[in-house]
């Protein structure tokens, strides 16, 4: 074969290959189209659309199989096609599906959803308004200073919010039934999703809160707002009772302050439970007890007298000198008070001993009347002034320390 013949045959072969390449099928493009059709079928609930997309995908997959039977993604597309084909409702024709869709009253569906959402808004709005003060069915979360704020809010809810909420709930029950599982199922059945639209389409959005739960939360919260103030009044009553249990042991100058504080608490309890007979009686009894306490304190003050000096003081020292030394000691240690009178109330005694039983400190009982700022009134203390500490310490001033026992108030005018 000549060189020219070989050259001619080579040129012819190249031309044939070029022509074959130019007419070849674009398998990748077909695969992209097939996958797009499968995705569209996957994202629809419309049986007609699903069937059309499956037919489109089937034709494209067949072309790919004919062009390249070993194409890498062919088996994946076949599996997806078979899976989606299983979603076709063989027992329901396209016409039957369309007839079923047409039977749904979509205006009614939107109305039920609107009522459902309105119920949820009422629940959320009431919780936002009252949740800070009324967290549960047993307590009110507040400070004493917020008492009027709590009561004003509760009164507003009961006057303005409660009638609207109860009217809505009455109408809701009339339409859908009393709260319970049956009503929840009914409302869900009355709000089917549109099969022509995707699962996450806005038209197919449904509330997540069950209607009966919202209904119950509204009733519960209204009950808390109505009943918790009465519970709070009972708690205040108990606290006042505890605070007044040992009032007679409170010092006379602080006793009436305690009465006043707890009277204010009872008056606050009456705000939480207006007209409550138990609270009203507790307040009346407290006022009567306070009046009696004030009278008793006044009587005790007016009848109080300074104790008589010790009779038969055995020394050492003289009552007058020892009283003067005790006065100097009290003046030095209580410069803001005015010592009016000091007297010896008893004989010396051993206030402290060492390990051998020997006295190392002596005490001298005294009475001391001191004015502490209350006009016309002084307080009489039963005290003991003490010597320094040491072996063989003398029963004599200077006084280094003291003990204070009981005390009482008296009028300075009666001090003799």
C-alpha angles and dihedrals in degrees: 000000000000125000091245091055092051091049091050093051092049092052090051092051092051091051092052092049092049091051091050092050092049091055097043121126116253097231095180092055091049090050092053091052093047093050091048090053091049092050091050090052091049093054098052134082092193110106092206093053091046092051092049093049092048090052090050092049092047093056092048093047090051091053091050091048091051093048098041117005090184097052107147098232097041095098092048091054092046091053092049090049092052092047093051092044087062089062092064111104102231092187095055121064123212090254092052091050092051090048091052092049091048091054092063114099098221092184088058090048090054090049093053091048090050091052091047092051091046089055090052092049091053090051094047094044093050091047091050091049099045106021095092094059100025108044095156145351097279109044147044113216106215146104125250089254090060095055095107091044091053092048093047092051093047091049091050092051093049094045102040111014102037098059092050093046094047091048090051093048091049091053091044091053091047090056102038108015136254119317113282144093093292092057092046090052091047093053091048090050090049091056106055118171122250108255090201090067134059124270092250097042114128090241089061095050113121130185116264096212115089112237095230092052091052090048091052093047091053093050092045094050093047088051091051092052090050101041107030094073089060090049089050090053090055091050090052090050091055093047091051091049090052093048093050097044094097100023092129089067092055113102113265094246091054098037097082090046088057090049091050094049093050093044087058089051092052090049087052090050089054089056089057092047109026112197094010104152095210093053092043091051092048090052093048092048091048092052091049091050090048092052090050091047091052090050092048092050091048092048092048090049094050095045096044117111135187112261120255118256120261112279117221098013106194099204154175094209130017124276091237095052094042090049090051091051091048090049090054090049093051093046090053094049099040106038093161092060129069114230107215103176141358126187135177109255101184148346129295116277136182106265097181137016135197123234090276092057094252118141112251099169134033130209130204119199113226141168117227127191112200133175110223101184103289109123113246093357134098134182122234115213127199100216144160121221114209135211124224119280122258145107111286091006111174126248090243144091148300093098115213105180143000145207122223122208129170124347140187139187126248139169114269087222089067094051109113 
